[in-house]
Amino acid sequence: MGNLFTGPINTIDQQLFGVGRTRTGRLGFGGSYTRTSGAGSTGSAAFSSGSYALNLSAGTAAGGHGKFGWYDPLETFIQGGASTIDYSKRIRFSISGAMYMASTNSKIRIVFSGTGNATDAPFAEQNGLTVKGFGAEFALQSSVIQARLIGFNSAYLTPSSYTTLTNGFGESASDNRFFAVMIESDGAGNLNLYAGNSSTVPNVVISPTPLLTLTGGPTTAASSNRFGPEIQCINHTTVTPTSSRAAEMQSFGSWLLDVQ
């Protein structure tokens, strides 16, 4: 799809696309959880003054992962009901923070319809979704962290190509870059990813023009899944990461969910 914002950008759009310039977040989700596995993995979320500070890492071992997620993300906003994510709604989620990845067989994901508090996330070599949902998957591409769209409807969709941003969402040679990204499911099966180049200062502006699009996404309620957004740092199941600092992500409470 093309630019969804043909008229003036309203207040919620300004917040979504300006998330890279703020340290605050609008909350209202139905609870949260963390889960980790493997040596050195991290999954922590500190709540203070209305915002979380996330610290996630996949750790140093094969099969390692750390994740954080929310229950019932739509219930507070549209009363969709517990254990349901209604994909007939337009769902937009933006987040900023810092990513670092030095392992070529590790990944970071931001997904709706994650695996929740009791089940490990799919590992880096596996499909990123197992039930109806959508999200973004981040991996090293020529030493730069790039993203691609993933989705699941009746089956796992063929992912989009990776972004080709000059500085991506971070770089394996530097751990001092900030990112900002927004993912969207428009309710009609169209998935979009918006982003700007990572920066050494927290002033990343997200372009209102999608960098990536993917069709065939979910359009009805996922009645058996209540987990999202879920943020995952994951390693390969059996192969040791190519670097001890495999995949890491931090956010200072700068995120926003919009459901229409």
Secondary structure, DSSP 8 states (H G I E B T S, - for coil): ---S--S---HHHHHHHTGGG-S------S-EEEEEESTT-EEEEEEETTEEEEEEE--SSTT-EEEEEEE-TTHHHH---TT-EETTS-EEEEEEEEEEE--TTEEEEEEES---SSS----TTS-S-SSSEEEEEEEEETTEEEEEEEEESSSB---------SSTT-BTTBS--EEEEEEEE-SSS-EEEEE---BSSS-----SS-SEEE-S---SEETT--EEEEEEEEE-SSS--SSSS-EEEEE-S-EEEEE-
